[in-house]
């Protein structure tokens, strides 16, 4: 983990292709998590919320987005530890579908389609 910003790189071969699995921002409080989540909502970016998620030996409040290159980004606040690793990745193709499925642990499969802000930009 890099400390400033608190950025984690998840490299995995658990049921997916080997290499970069997802990236994560770790925050220190639910308030900070809420502030960052609001910025995602304000930008009209599709996100998957996972409160009280039990994954990777931790219980966390988190949400996921997928960047335009198809990389999943997790923003989370760790609440405590759990004794099991978690379950496999959701089968949904993107954050919106994963939310509809009630997805569990780890990164949703990447997609580009639902992460572009709805409003037009100049650049």
PAZA-484168 format. One record per atom (N, C-alpha, C, O, CB): residue in three letters; z, x, y. Coordinates in steps of 0.001 Angstrom, whole numbers, padded with zeros to 6 digits, always signed. Glycine has a CB too. Layout:
% residues N
ALAZXY/...
This chain:
% residues 123
UNK+000000+000838-001174/UNK+000000+000000+000000/UNK+000000+000884+001239/UNK+000741+001864+001320/UNK+001210-000954-000003/UNK-000826+000531+002182/UNK-000820+001156+003501/UNK+000215+000405+004333/UNK+000298-000820+004236/UNK-002256+001125+004180/UNK+000994+001093+005137/UNK+002079+000451+005879/UNK+001667-000239+007175/UNK+002298-001229+007548/UNK+003104+001457+006190/UNK+000654+000229+007869/UNK+000312-000398+009148/UNK-001184-000569+009259/UNK-001859+000422+009536/UNK+000839+000431+010326/UNK-001765-001753+009065/UNK-001065-002953+008628/UNK-000695-002845+007151/UNK-001212-001985+006438/UNK-001929-004201+008876/UNK+000203-003721+006695/UNK+000648-003704+005303/UNK-000474-004249+004431/UNK-000551-005450+004171/UNK+001959-004535+005113/UNK-001339-003347+003986/UNK-002537-003711+003242/UNK-002452-003174+001823/UNK-002169-001993+001617/UNK-003797-003181+003944/UNK-002696-004040+000844/UNK-002706-003661-000565/UNK-004124-003715-001101/UNK-004902-004596-000735/UNK-001782-004577-001389/UNK-004456-002774-001964/UNK-005732-002755-002662/UNK-005443-003052-004131/UNK-004710-002301-004773/UNK-006476-001374-002481/UNK-005999-004124-004670/UNK-005791-004469-006073/UNK-007026-004053-006863/UNK-008112-004603-006680/UNK-005502-005995-006246/UNK-006842-003085-007732/UNK-007916-002616-008593/UNK-007557-003059-010002/UNK-006453-002796-010479/UNK-008113-001047-008500/UNK-008493-003734-010671/UNK-008141-004368-011924/UNK-009311-004366-012891/UNK-010472-004253-012496/UNK-007668-005782-011681/UNK-008978-004494-014166/UNK-009989-004774-015178/UNK-009505-005914-016073/UNK-009958-006048-017210/UNK-010299-003504-016020/UNK-008593-006727-015566/UNK-008037-007861-016302/UNK-009004-009041-016295/UNK-008914-009904-015421/UNK-006687-008278-015702/UNK-009920-009092-017247/UNK-010793-010244-017408/UNK-011929-010327-016406/UNK-012701-011285-016452/UNK-009996-011470-017322/UNK-012062-009390-015526/UNK-013151-009384-014549/UNK-013809-008006-014612/UNK-013403-007147-015395/UNK-012628-009711-013087/UNK-014813-007813-013791/UNK-015440-006492-013805/UNK-014452-005452-013283/UNK-013615-005746-012430/UNK-016741-006487-012954/UNK-014562-004244-013802/UNK-013684-003150-013407/UNK-013959-002772-011961/UNK-015108-002767-011520/UNK-013871-001929-014333/UNK-012911-002459-011234/UNK-013046-002018-009848/UNK-012186-002839-008918/UNK-011163-003386-009329/UNK-014490-002093-009407/UNK-012596-002927-007666/UNK-011841-003670-006665/UNK-011776-005132-007048/UNK-012809-005782-007209/UNK-012467-003509-005274/UNK-010580-005651-007195/UNK-010382-007050-007559/UNK-010193-007894-006309/UNK-010884-008896-006125/UNK-009174-007205-008498/UNK-009257-007496-005447/UNK-009038-008195-004189/UNK-008217-007315-003258/UNK-007689-006283-003672/UNK-008334-009552-004425/UNK-008113-007722-002018/UNK-007311-007026-001021/UNK-006206-007970-000567/UNK-006365-009190-000620/UNK-008184-006550+000190/UNK-005094-007409-000123/UNK-003994-008268+000285/UNK-003255-007761+001502/UNK-003048-006559+001669/UNK-003040-008427-000835/UNK-002857-008701+002355/UNK-001961-008416+003471/UNK-000581-008931+003097/UNK-000417-010116+002811/UNK-002471-009069+004804/UNK+000403-008058+003098/UNK+001776-008449+002812/UNK+002498-008635+004146/UNK+002441-007766+005016/UNK+002499-007383+001912/UNK+003181-009779+004303/UNK+003929-010048+005526/UNK+005417-010115+005203/UNK+005804-010268+004045/UNK+003451-011365+006192/UNK+006245-010001+006236/UNK+007688-009927+006055/UNK+008411-011265+006118/UNK+009593-011334+005780/UNK+008255-009032+007074/UNK+007730-012336+006543/UNK+008426-013621+006683/UNK+007448-014778+006513/UNK+006235-014609+006644/UNK+009129-013714+008056/UNK+007992-015947+006223/UNK+007156-017143+006150/UNK+006599-017501+007513/UNK+005520-018086+007606/UNK+007947-018316+005585/UNK+007322-017159+008578/UNK+006837-017420+009929/UNK+005556-016615+010199/UNK+004580-017143+010733/UNK+007930-017073+010973/UNK+005577-015331+009823/UNK+004394-014491+010001/UNK+003240-014996+009138/UNK+002092-014999+009582/UNK+004716-013026+009656/UNK+003534-015420+007914/UNK+002517-015986+007032/UNK+001906-017225+007683/UNK+000688-017400+007670/UNK+003121-016337+005646/UNK+002744-018075+008247/UNK+002265-019287+008907/UNK+001378-018987+010111/UNK+000374-019665+010331/UNK+003438-020131+009342/UNK+001747-017973+010887/UNK+000939-017592+012049/UNK-000446-017122+011627/UNK-001446-017519+012224/UNK+001641-016493+012851/UNK-000509-016276+010601/UNK-001805-015787+010127/UNK-002619-016913+009503/UNK-003837-016968+009676/UNK-001613-014653+009112/UNK-001957-017812+008778/UNK-002654-018952+008165/UNK-003232-019853+009243/UNK-004325-020393+009070/UNK-001700-019756+007252/UNK-002529-020025+010343/UNK-003029-020858+011438/UNK-004278-020244+012063/UNK-005196-020966+012453/UNK-001943-021048+012508/UNK-004318-018920+012158/UNK-005517-018249+012688/UNK-006720-018517+011796/UNK-007828-018719+012292/UNK-005282-016729+012814/UNK-006511-018519+010480/UNK-007591-018828+009539/UNK-008055-020269+009741/UNK-009256-020539+009761/UNK-007128-018604+008071/UNK-007115-021186+009889/UNK-007465-022595+010114/UNK-008208-022766+011437/UNK-009199-023492+011506/UNK-006198-023476+010102/UNK-007729-022096+012485/UNK-008384-022181+013795/UNK-009818-021655+013749/UNK-010683-022139+014479/UNK-007582-021401+014835/UNK-010065-020673+012896/UNK-011412-020107+012742/UNK-012271-020939+011791/UNK-013435-020614+011554/UNK-011324-018668+012232/UNK-011695-022010+011248/UNK-012387-022908+010320/UNK-012917-022184+009088/UNK-014044-022409+008648/UNK-013529-023600+011028/UNK-012070-021306+008543/UNK-012403-020575+007323/UNK-011731-021278+006150/UNK-010537-021575+006209/UNK-011957-019073+007415/UNK-012475-021545+005095/UNK-011920-022183+003899/UNK-010849-021284+003294/UNK-011029-020070+003193/UNK-013035-022481+002858/UNK-009740-021886+002894/UNK-008639-021122+002316/UNK-008002-021903+001177/UNK-008054-023132+001133/UNK-007587-020781+003389/UNK-007407-021167+000269/UNK-006663-021739-000848/UNK-005193-021409-000632/UNK-004811-020240-000669/UNK-007176-021192-002232/UNK-004373-022415-000409/UNK-002934-022227-000234/UNK-002246-022253-001596/UNK-002549-023100-002436/UNK-002343-023316+000699/UNK-001315-021317-001808/UNK-000550-021264-003053/UNK+000925-021034-002734/UNK+001420-019913-002856/UNK-001091-020146-003990/UNK+001627-022091-002327/UNK+003068-021919-002105/UNK+003796-021756-003435/UNK+003392-022335-004443/UNK+003648-023120-001323/UNK+004866-020971-003435/UNK+005707-020754-004627/UNK+004900-020298-005835/UNK+005198-020690-006963/UNK+006458-022029-004977/UNK+003891-019480-005611/UNK+003053-018952-006684/UNK+003836-017922-007492/UNK+004575-017116-006926/UNK+001759-018325-006113/UNK+003676-017949-008806/UNK+004285-016947-009675/UNK+003170-016145-010312/UNK+002468-016628-011201/UNK+005199-017601-010760/UNK+003013-014905-009846/UNK+001912-014069-010282/UNK+002287-012614-010095/UNK+003012-012260-009165/UNK+000624-014405-009514/UNK+001786-011774-010988/UNK+001957-010327-010850/UNK+003427-009944-010733/UNK+003795-009095-009921/UNK+001191-009819-009634/UNK+004256-010573-011545/UNK+005701-010325-011592/UNK+006413-010680-010292/UNK+007504-010173-010032/UNK+005959-008878-011921/UNK+005817-011540-009473/UNK+006447-011909-008201/UNK+006274-013401-007931/UNK+005303-014019-008370/UNK+005852-011085-007040/UNK+007228-013965-007203/UNK+007119-015322-006677/UNK+006813-015162-005194/UNK+007545-014485-004472/UNK+008445-016179-006928/UNK+005721-015792-004741/UNK+005270-015612-003364/UNK+004709-016903-002807/UNK+004225-017761-003544/UNK+004224-014508-003281/UNK+004783-017025-001493/UNK+003986-018001-000764/UNK+002760-017228-000319/UNK+002881-016122+000208/UNK+004777-018660+000467/UNK+001563-017805-000527/UNK+000339-017063-000223/UNK-000808-018001+000064/UNK-000737-019203-000194/UNK-000026-016135-001370/UNK-001866-017428+000604/UNK-003146-018117+000688/UNK-004251-017092+000493/UNK-004054-015892+000685/UNK-003303-018863+002051/UNK-005430-017600+000103/UNK-006591-016755-000187/UNK-007765-017180+000679/UNK-007949-018364+000964/UNK-006970-016830-001685/UNK-008557-016196+001093/UNK-009863-016453+001688/UNK-010845-015497+001011/UNK-010437-014563+000321/UNK-009843-016260+003266/UNK-012120-015734+001211/UNK-013152-014854+000673/UNK-014027-014402+001827/UNK-014524-015226+002595/UNK-013999-015565-000433/UNK-014217-013090+001952/UNK-014994-012579+003093/UNK-016493-012731+002832/UNK-016899-013050+001714/UNK-014647-011093+003367/UNK-017308-012506+003849/UNK-018769-012685+003695/UNK-019399-011806+002618/UNK-020492-012119+002146/UNK-019448-012403+005004/UNK-018747-010719+002217/UNK-019287-009867+001147/UNK-018803-010307-000225/UNK-019142-009681-001230/UNK-018900-008412+001383/UNK-018009-011387-000283/UNK-017543-011903-001559/UNK-016234-011311-002045/UNK-015856-011534-003195/UNK-018573-011675-002576/UNK-015528-010561-001205/UNK-014234-009985-001579/UNK-013127-010980-001260/UNK-013055-011510-000152/UNK-013989-008638-000842/UNK-012276-011225-002230/UNK-011129-012124-002026/UNK-010025-011377-001277/UNK-009751-010210-001556/UNK-010594-012669-003391/UNK-009393-012069-000319/UNK-008276-011538+000469/UNK-007081-012455+000278/UNK-007176-013671+000451/UNK-008650-011412+001987/UNK-005968-011860-000076/UNK-004714-012580-000289/UNK-003770-012204+000861/UNK-003603-011024+001171/UNK-004075-012236-001703/UNK-003164-013200+001483/UNK-002120-012952+002475/UNK-000862-013597+001908/UNK-000874-014776+001554/UNK-002497-013534+003920/UNK+000233-012825+001819/UNK+001385-013339+001084/UNK+002715-012815+001614/UNK+002802-011768+002255/UNK+001255-012990-000370/UNK+003743-013601+001311/UNK+005129-013224+001570/UNK+005858-013325+000236/UNK+005953-014411-000335/UNK+005800-014143+002681/UNK+006372-012208-000264/UNK+007058-012181-001548/UNK+008464-012743-001390/UNK+009211-012352-000494/UNK+007105-010748-002116/UNK+008810-013679-002293/UNK+010105-014355-002244/UNK+011075-013831-003288/UNK+012289-013951-003124/UNK+009920-015837-002431/UNK+010548-013248-004362/UNK+011402-012745-005433/UNK+010574-012296-006611/UNK+009345-012265-006546/UNK+012400-013805-005871/UNK+011254-011946-007696/UNK+010594-011459-008895/UNK+010580-012533-009974/UNK+011421-013432-009982/UNK+011284-010196-009411/UNK+009615-012431-010885/UNK+009561-013267-012082/UNK+009333-012347-013274/UNK+008885-011213-013106/UNK+008432-014362-011977/UNK+009638-012828-014479/UNK+009586-011982-015666/UNK+008215-011871-016309/UNK+008003-010982-017134/UNK+010537-012491-016666/UNK+007272-012747-015957/UNK+005943-012709-016559/UNK+004908-012310-015521/UNK+005099-012523-014323/UNK+005583-014070-017177/UNK+003808-011728-015994/UNK+002761-011266-015085/UNK+002108-012419-014341/UNK+001907-012331-013130/UNK+001709-010488-015850/UNK+001774-013498-015038/UNK+001047-014624-014450/UNK-000052-015050-015386/UNK-000100-014621-016539/UNK+000468-014260-013070/UNK-000933-015893-014897/UNK-002027-016400-015713/UNK-003344-015851-015208/UNK-003404-015188-014173/UNK-002048-017932-015711/UNK-004401-016138-015956/UNK-005723-015629-015588/UNK-006210-016214-014275/UNK-005635-017161-013737/UNK-006724-015929-016684/UNK-007288-015623-013775/UNK-007893-016067-012534/UNK-008435-017481-012687/UNK-008825-017877-013785/UNK-009005-015108-012105/UNK-008466-018256-011586/UNK-009047-019596-011635/UNK-010522-019529-012003/UNK-011189-018521-011773/UNK-008868-020310-010290/UNK-011020-020617-012578/UNK-012419-020678-012976/UNK-013321-021127-011830/UNK-014543-021031-011943/UNK-012582-021613-014156/UNK-012751-021612-010736/UNK-013539-022118-009615/UNK-014367-021015-008978/UNK-014013-019838-009048/UNK-012630-022754-008573/UNK-015465-021404-008360/UNK-016375-020444-007739/UNK-015947-020029-006345/UNK-016450-019032-005827/UNK-017753-021019-007680/UNK-015031-020761-005719/UNK-014607-020413-004368/UNK-013231-020992-004072/UNK-012676-021731-004885/UNK-015626-020912-003339/UNK-012692-020665-002932/UNK-011340-021085-002568/UNK-011207-022599-002535/UNK-010193-023132-002984/UNK-010957-020508-001220/UNK-012203-023301-002018/UNK-012126-024758-001934/UNK-012083-025388-003325/UNK-011290-026298-003564/UNK-013317-025309-001142/UNK-012935-024909-004251/UNK-012928-025433-005617/UNK-011635-025068-006333/UNK-011101-025878-007091/UNK-014132-024900-006402/UNK-011130-023874-006106/UNK-009886-023459-006744/UNK-008737-024340-006283/UNK-007878-024707-007084/UNK-009585-021986-006441/UNK-008712-024679-005012/UNK-007666-025568-004496/UNK-007737-026923-005181/UNK-006708-027507-005519/UNK-007796-025736-002970/UNK-008947-027423-005386/UNK-009119-028702-006052/UNK-008644-028656-007496/UNK-008160-029659-008022/UNK-010569-029124-005998/UNK-008778-027499-008146/UNK-008334-027329-009528/UNK-006841-027052-009633/UNK-006292-027054-010734/UNK-009101-026207-010180/UNK-006173-026814-008502/UNK-004777-026413-008547/UNK-004644-025029-009140/UNK-003794-024802-010001/UNK-003953-027411-009347/UNK-005465-024110-008696/UNK-005566-022771-009259/UNK-004233-022047-009312/UNK-003322-022323-008532/UNK-006540-021962-008468/UNK-004143-021129-010236/UNK-002912-020389-010462/UNK-002993-018998-009876/UNK-003332-018833-008704/UNK-002604-020311-011940/UNK-002688-018010-010668/UNK-002468-016636-010224/UNK-003745-015866-009929/UNK-004809-016136-010486/UNK-001690-015903-011253/UNK-003602-014916-009050/UNK-004600-013908-008749/UNK-005812-014467-008021/UNK-005910-015671-007783/UNK-005037-013245-010010/UNK-006721-013589-007674/UNK-007805-013909-006742/UNK-008774-014937-007282/UNK-009184-014865-008441/UNK-008556-012668-006390/UNK-009148-015908-006433/UNK-010252-016787-006801/UNK-011527-015973-006894/UNK-011653-014942-006233/UNK-010411-017939-005784/UNK-012475-016422-007705/UNK-013743-015720-007799/UNK-014399-015706-006423/UNK-014333-016704-005706/UNK-014672-016380-008854/UNK-015027-014606-006041/UNK-015591-014493-004708/UNK-016764-015419-004464/UNK-017504-015770-005383/UNK-016013-013097-004464/UNK-016918-015807-003212/UNK-018061-016575-002749/UNK-018270-016298-001279/UNK-017341-015871-000592/UNK-017865-018083-003003/UNK-019446-016527-000793/UNK-019718-016355+000627/UNK-019830-017707+001301/UNK-019498-017826+002480/UNK-020999-015541+000844/UNK-020281-018717+000605/UNK-020661-019988+001197/UNK-019577-020659+002026/UNK-019886-021189+003094/UNK-021081-020905+000135/UNK-018343-020665+001596/UNK-017321-021440+002280/UNK-016455-020637+003231/UNK-015410-021133+003652/UNK-016458-022095+001284/UNK-016830-019439+003584/UNK-015977-018631+004435/UNK-016524-018441+005840/UNK-015832-017889+006696/UNK-015765-017304+003807/UNK-017723-018876+006095/UNK-018311-018713+007417/UNK-017756-019783+008341/UNK-017754-020960+007982/UNK-019857-018787+007356/UNK-017282-019400+009532/UNK-016789-020412+010468/UNK-017868-021464+010732/UNK-019057-021146+010768/UNK-016343-019753+011794/UNK-017451-022709+010917/UNK-018376-023800+011133/UNK-019015-023744+012516/UNK-020149-024189+012695/UNK-017670-025116+010945/UNK-018306-023209+013476/UNK-018880-023158+014821/UNK-019812-021946+014957/UNK-019633-020933+014282/UNK-017757-023098+015890/UNK-020774-022066+015810/UNK-021735-020980+016012/UNK-021114-019872+016849/UNK-020236-020124+017675/UNK-023015-021503+016687/UNK-021574-018649+016633/UNK-021128-017533+017446/UNK-022341-016881+018074/UNK-023483-017166+017712/UNK-020318-016514+016610/UNK-022072-016004+019019/UNK-023177-015376+019725/UNK-023691-014137+019013/UNK-024784-013669+019331/UNK-022756-015020+021121/UNK-022945-013587+018062/UNK-023313-012294+017467/UNK-023647-012403+016008/UNK-023974-011400+015373/UNK-022205-011303+017642/
